[in-house]
Amino acid sequence: MDRTQQIKEAHPWLSYDEAVKVLLYHHQGSIWIKKLERETLERSMEAFTKLVKSKSKKALEPFVEYVLNVYSKT
């Protein structure tokens, strides 16, 4: 199962598009800011997916709102 599906299963209230944007936000930050290479990036993405899955809707909503605002401006 891919990361987007894992997040969607844990948080069915998120649309597929929203789940992708949350993952994309972390992926871009990991590459551009942290300059992670492929192997380290994979581990980082897995850890981020687990973190998102573990959060409650109440805890995750502000972050999702922030990410959607960032990507609506592009």
C-alpha positions as a Python dict, from the first residue, in 0.01 Angstrom:
ca = {
    (1, 'M'): (0, 0, 0),
    (2, 'D'): (139, 340, -90),
    (3, 'R'): (175, 631, 152),
    (4, 'T'): (-125, 820, 18),
    (5, 'Q'): (-349, 518, 70),
    (6, 'Q'): (-213, 468, 422),
    (7, 'I'): (-296, 828, 513),
    (8, 'K'): (-640, 805, 349),
    (9, 'E'): (-721, 490, 547),
    (10, 'A'): (-613, 654, 872),
    (11, 'H'): (-794, 981, 789),
    (12, 'P'): (-1088, 913, 556),
    (13, 'W'): (-1203, 1275, 597),
    (14, 'L'): (-908, 1385, 381),
    (15, 'S'): (-959, 1387, 7),
    (16, 'Y'): (-707, 1206, -208),
    (17, 'D'): (-582, 1544, -332),
    (18, 'E'): (-532, 1670, 24),
    (19, 'A'): (-339, 1358, 125),
    (20, 'V'): (-112, 1395, -179),
    (21, 'K'): (-47, 1761, -99),
    (22, 'V'): (45, 1678, 262),
    (23, 'L'): (298, 1422, 139),
    (24, 'L'): (425, 1653, -134),
    (25, 'Y'): (481, 1930, 121),
    (26, 'H'): (705, 1704, 330),
    (27, 'H'): (880, 1560, 23),
    (28, 'Q'): (969, 1901, -117),
    (29, 'G'): (1089, 2026, 219),
    (30, 'S'): (1302, 1718, 265),
    (31, 'I'): (1469, 1761, -71),
    (32, 'W'): (1502, 2139, -89),
    (33, 'I'): (1561, 2233, 273),
    (34, 'K'): (1720, 1925, 426),
    (35, 'K'): (1883, 1816, 99),
    (36, 'L'): (1810, 1451, 171),
    (37, 'E'): (1933, 1188, -70),
    (38, 'R'): (1718, 900, -193),
    (39, 'E'): (1775, 646, 87),
    (40, 'T'): (1745, 901, 365),
    (41, 'L'): (1446, 1058, 189),
    (42, 'E'): (1265, 723, 181),
    (43, 'R'): (1313, 680, 556),
    (44, 'S'): (1201, 1036, 617),
    (45, 'M'): (885, 986, 409),
    (46, 'E'): (802, 663, 593),
    (47, 'A'): (849, 832, 931),
    (48, 'F'): (635, 1128, 821),
    (49, 'T'): (359, 895, 699),
    (50, 'K'): (357, 713, 1033),
    (51, 'L'): (343, 1046, 1216),
    (52, 'V'): (49, 1172, 1009),
    (53, 'K'): (-135, 842, 1056),
    (54, 'S'): (-88, 861, 1434),
    (55, 'K'): (-239, 1210, 1470),
    (56, 'S'): (-602, 1278, 1551),
    (57, 'K'): (-822, 1473, 1313),
    (58, 'K'): (-820, 1765, 1555),
    (59, 'A'): (-440, 1769, 1565),
    (60, 'L'): (-399, 1727, 1189),
    (61, 'E'): (-656, 1976, 1062),
    (62, 'P'): (-449, 2294, 1122),
    (63, 'F'): (-152, 2143, 939),
    (64, 'V'): (-366, 2031, 645),
    (65, 'E'): (-520, 2378, 627),
    (66, 'Y'): (-173, 2534, 621),
    (67, 'V'): (-53, 2299, 346),
    (68, 'L'): (-362, 2363, 135),
    (69, 'N'): (-311, 2737, 168),
    (70, 'V'): (51, 2701, 56),
    (71, 'Y'): (-44, 2495, -251),
    (72, 'S'): (-344, 2707, -345),
    (73, 'K'): (-109, 3000, -408),
    (74, 'T'): (92, 2818, -672),
}
